[in-house]
Amino acid sequence: MDEKALANGSSALSSLTVFGFPAAGGSAAHFTRWRRWLPAGVTVEPVELPGHGTRRQEPAIDEWPRLVATTCDMLRDRVSGPYALAGHSFGALLAYEVAATLPRTGPGPALLIAAGRNGPAAGLAHRPLHALDDDRLIESLRRLGGTPADVLAEPALMRLALPVLRTDLRLAETYARPPRPALTCPITAVVGRHDRMADAAGALAWQQETVDRFDLTVVDGGHFILDHPQVIAAVTARTTELLRPASRSGAGTTSG
């Protein structure tokens, strides 16, 4: 990939792989829905983490350095061309860490997509949850909209999910951005106007994490917005630009 040419908008990518990272306690399989509407030339690959989804029988990783190293090792075996990283909530932080780490030993991402999470340097939009007892944690997640309704409706399923969910929440809620240069790839951030686990002001902090283009889309939704029409439109527009670059401007903010 000719990153300089891409940055200048003078060269299009022939293909793009989007790697998707899940929210706390969730499965990356949700990203498979993006295959329905992303433009031709874009491949979507969910990144299932230990303890999550199809890997739920494996122990979850409870330390940032080991989680980032393990994830980067997985991706090095899967990256065969230009790629983007997309993450939801906790997954947005992991995508950011991977975006900062992978270029040390190989090509960096062409785009970072951060959904439902304040920027790495911003504070939490809610009080920490990970140390609450099970009943209070479940009630807080219900109130904040931090867990899909179908999971909350199944108490037995929720109890099974709690250990991994708590591990991810602790990682997300105690995260501290390490000193490092800004990324060289563009960042697209999306957040719900009614999200109680992130907010527009905090999402705007993603702007300081790149020396390239930044844009923020605020949609009329809550925490789970990956399938929101305006999110679909924003991600489609950005990936289309990478495959067929148009005139690229600086930062932008849109609201719905």
C-alpha positions as CSV (number, residue, x, y, z in Angstrom):
1,M,0.0,0.0,0.0
2,D,1.3,3.4,-1.0
3,E,0.3,5.3,2.2
4,K,1.7,8.6,0.9
5,A,-0.3,8.4,-2.3
6,L,-3.4,7.5,-0.3
7,A,-3.0,10.4,2.1
8,N,-2.7,12.7,-0.9
9,G,-5.9,11.3,-2.4
10,S,-4.0,10.4,-5.6
11,S,-4.3,6.6,-5.4
12,A,-7.1,4.2,-4.7
13,L,-6.8,0.9,-2.9
14,S,-7.9,-2.2,-4.9
15,S,-9.3,-3.9,-1.8
16,L,-9.7,-3.4,2.0
17,T,-10.2,-5.8,4.9
18,V,-12.1,-4.5,7.9
19,F,-11.2,-6.3,11.2
20,G,-14.0,-5.9,13.8
21,F,-13.5,-5.9,17.6
22,P,-16.4,-6.5,20.0
23,A,-17.8,-4.6,22.9
24,A,-17.2,-5.8,26.4
25,G,-18.3,-9.4,26.9
26,G,-19.6,-9.5,23.4
27,S,-18.9,-11.4,20.2
28,A,-17.3,-9.9,17.1
29,A,-19.8,-11.9,15.0
30,H,-22.0,-8.8,14.9
31,F,-19.6,-7.3,12.4
32,T,-20.6,-9.9,9.9
33,R,-23.7,-7.8,9.3
34,W,-21.5,-5.1,7.7
35,R,-20.9,-7.4,4.8
36,R,-24.4,-6.7,3.6
37,W,-23.8,-3.0,2.8
38,L,-20.1,-2.2,2.6
39,P,-18.9,-1.5,-0.9
40,A,-17.5,-4.1,-3.3
41,G,-13.8,-4.7,-2.6
42,V,-14.3,-4.5,1.2
43,T,-14.0,-7.8,3.2
44,V,-15.2,-7.9,6.8
45,E,-13.4,-10.2,9.3
46,P,-14.6,-10.3,12.9
47,V,-11.8,-10.8,15.4
48,E,-13.0,-13.1,18.1
49,L,-11.1,-12.7,21.4
50,P,-10.3,-15.5,23.9
51,G,-13.3,-16.0,26.2
52,H,-15.8,-14.4,23.7
53,G,-18.2,-15.9,21.1
54,T,-16.9,-19.0,19.5
55,R,-13.8,-18.9,21.8
56,R,-15.8,-18.7,25.0
57,Q,-14.3,-21.9,26.3
58,E,-10.9,-20.2,26.5
59,P,-9.9,-18.0,29.4
60,A,-10.3,-14.3,28.8
61,I,-7.2,-12.1,28.9
62,D,-7.2,-9.7,31.7
63,E,-4.1,-7.5,31.0
64,W,-3.8,-4.9,28.3
65,P,-0.2,-5.7,27.2
66,R,-1.0,-9.4,26.8
67,L,-4.3,-8.8,25.1
68,V,-2.8,-6.3,22.6
69,A,0.2,-8.7,21.9
70,T,-2.1,-11.7,21.4
71,T,-4.4,-9.7,19.1
72,C,-1.6,-8.3,17.0
73,D,-0.1,-11.9,16.6
74,M,-3.5,-13.0,15.3
75,L,-3.8,-10.2,12.9
76,R,-0.3,-10.5,11.5
77,D,-1.3,-13.9,10.2
78,R,-4.5,-12.5,8.7
79,V,-3.3,-9.2,7.2
80,S,-2.4,-9.7,3.5
81,G,-3.1,-6.2,2.1
82,P,-4.7,-2.9,3.1
83,Y,-6.8,-3.1,6.2
84,A,-9.0,-1.0,8.6
85,L,-9.7,-1.6,12.2
86,A,-13.2,-1.1,13.7
87,G,-14.1,-1.4,17.3
88,H,-17.2,-1.0,19.4
89,S,-16.9,0.4,23.0
90,F,-14.2,-1.7,24.7
91,G,-13.3,-3.0,21.2
92,A,-12.6,0.6,20.1
93,L,-9.8,0.9,22.7
94,L,-8.4,-2.4,21.6
95,A,-8.6,-1.4,17.9
96,Y,-6.7,1.8,18.8
97,E,-4.0,-0.1,20.7
98,V,-3.6,-2.5,17.8
99,A,-3.4,0.5,15.4
100,A,-0.6,1.9,17.4
101,T,1.3,-1.4,17.8
102,L,1.1,-3.2,14.4
103,P,3.0,-0.6,12.4
104,R,6.1,-1.3,14.5
105,T,6.5,-4.6,12.6
106,G,4.5,-4.1,9.5
107,P,2.0,-1.9,7.6
108,G,-0.3,0.3,9.6
109,P,-4.1,0.5,9.1
110,A,-5.7,2.6,6.4
111,L,-8.5,3.6,8.7
112,L,-9.6,3.3,12.4
113,I,-13.3,3.3,13.2
114,A,-14.3,3.9,16.8
115,A,-17.9,3.4,17.9
116,G,-19.6,4.0,21.2
117,R,-16.4,4.9,23.1
118,N,-14.9,8.2,24.3
119,G,-11.4,8.9,23.0
120,P,-8.4,7.2,24.7
121,A,-7.4,10.4,26.5
122,A,-11.0,11.3,27.6
123,G,-12.6,10.3,30.9
124,L,-15.4,7.8,31.3
125,A,-18.9,9.0,30.7
126,H,-20.2,6.8,33.6
127,R,-19.1,5.6,37.0
128,P,-17.0,2.4,36.9
129,L,-19.0,-0.7,37.0
130,H,-16.5,-3.6,37.1
131,A,-16.2,-3.8,40.9
132,L,-20.0,-3.9,41.5
133,D,-21.5,-7.2,42.8
134,D,-23.4,-9.2,40.2
135,D,-26.9,-7.9,41.0
136,R,-25.8,-4.2,41.0
137,L,-23.7,-4.7,37.8
138,I,-26.7,-6.2,36.0
139,E,-29.0,-3.5,37.1
140,S,-26.4,-0.8,36.1
141,L,-26.0,-2.3,32.7
142,R,-29.7,-2.4,32.3
143,R,-30.0,1.3,33.2
144,L,-27.1,2.4,31.1
145,G,-28.0,0.3,28.1
146,G,-24.6,-1.4,28.1
147,T,-25.8,-4.9,27.3
148,P,-28.1,-6.1,24.5
149,A,-31.7,-6.5,25.7
150,D,-31.9,-10.1,24.6
151,V,-29.0,-11.0,26.8
152,L,-30.5,-9.1,29.8
153,A,-33.8,-11.0,29.3
154,E,-32.1,-14.3,29.9
155,P,-30.8,-14.3,33.5
156,A,-29.0,-17.7,33.2
157,L,-27.2,-16.4,30.0
158,M,-26.4,-13.1,31.7
159,R,-24.8,-14.9,34.7
160,L,-22.6,-17.0,32.4
161,A,-21.5,-13.9,30.6
162,L,-20.6,-11.9,33.7
163,P,-17.1,-13.0,34.3
164,V,-15.8,-12.1,30.8
165,L,-18.0,-9.0,30.8
166,R,-16.5,-7.9,34.1
167,T,-12.9,-8.6,32.8
168,D,-13.5,-6.4,29.8
169,L,-15.1,-3.7,31.8
170,R,-12.2,-3.5,34.2
171,L,-9.8,-3.2,31.2
172,A,-11.9,-0.5,29.7
173,E,-12.6,1.5,32.9
174,T,-9.0,1.4,34.2
175,Y,-7.4,2.1,30.8
176,A,-4.8,4.9,30.7
177,R,-3.5,6.1,27.4
178,P,0.3,5.6,27.2
179,P,2.4,8.5,26.0
180,R,2.8,8.0,22.2
181,P,2.6,9.9,18.9
182,A,-0.8,10.3,17.2
183,L,-1.7,7.7,14.6
184,T,-1.0,8.5,10.9
185,C,-4.3,6.9,9.6
186,P,-7.6,8.7,9.5
187,I,-10.1,8.1,12.3
188,T,-13.9,7.9,12.0
189,A,-15.8,8.1,15.3
190,V,-19.5,7.4,15.8
191,V,-21.5,7.8,18.9
192,G,-25.2,7.7,19.9
193,R,-26.7,10.9,21.2
194,H,-28.5,8.9,24.0
195,D,-25.5,6.7,24.8
196,R,-24.9,6.7,28.6
197,M,-21.6,4.9,28.3
198,A,-20.0,7.5,25.9
199,D,-20.8,11.0,24.8
200,A,-20.2,13.4,21.9
201,A,-17.7,15.5,23.8
202,G,-15.7,12.5,24.8
203,A,-15.9,11.0,21.3
204,L,-14.5,14.2,19.9
205,A,-11.3,13.4,21.8
206,W,-10.5,10.9,19.1
207,Q,-9.5,13.8,17.0
208,Q,-6.3,14.3,18.9
209,E,-5.3,10.7,18.1
210,T,-4.5,11.2,14.4
211,V,-2.5,13.6,12.3
212,D,-4.8,12.6,9.4
213,R,-8.5,13.2,8.7
214,F,-11.0,12.9,11.6
215,D,-14.7,12.9,11.5
216,L,-17.4,12.4,14.1
217,T,-21.0,11.2,13.4
218,V,-23.5,11.7,16.2
219,V,-26.6,9.6,15.6
220,D,-30.0,9.4,17.2
221,G,-29.4,6.2,19.2
222,G,-28.0,4.6,22.3
223,H,-25.0,2.5,22.9
224,F,-25.6,-0.2,20.3
225,I,-25.4,1.7,17.0
226,L,-23.4,-0.5,14.6
227,D,-26.4,-1.1,12.4
228,H,-27.8,2.5,12.6
229,P,-28.4,3.9,9.1
230,Q,-26.2,6.9,9.8
231,V,-23.3,4.7,11.0
232,I,-23.8,2.6,7.9
233,A,-23.6,5.7,5.8
234,A,-20.5,7.1,7.5
235,V,-18.5,3.9,7.3
236,T,-19.6,3.2,3.8
237,A,-18.5,6.7,2.8
238,R,-15.1,6.4,4.4
239,T,-14.3,2.9,3.0
240,T,-15.6,4.0,-0.5
241,E,-13.2,7.0,-0.3
242,L,-10.3,4.6,0.4
243,L,-11.2,2.5,-2.6
244,R,-12.0,5.5,-4.8
245,P,-10.5,8.6,-3.1
246,A,-12.3,11.8,-3.6
247,S,-11.1,15.2,-2.5
248,R,-10.2,14.8,1.2
249,S,-10.6,17.6,3.6
250,G,-9.8,18.0,7.3
251,A,-11.9,17.2,10.3
252,G,-15.6,17.2,10.2
253,T,-18.6,16.6,12.5
254,T,-22.0,15.5,11.5
255,S,-25.1,14.9,13.5
256,G,-28.4,13.2,12.9
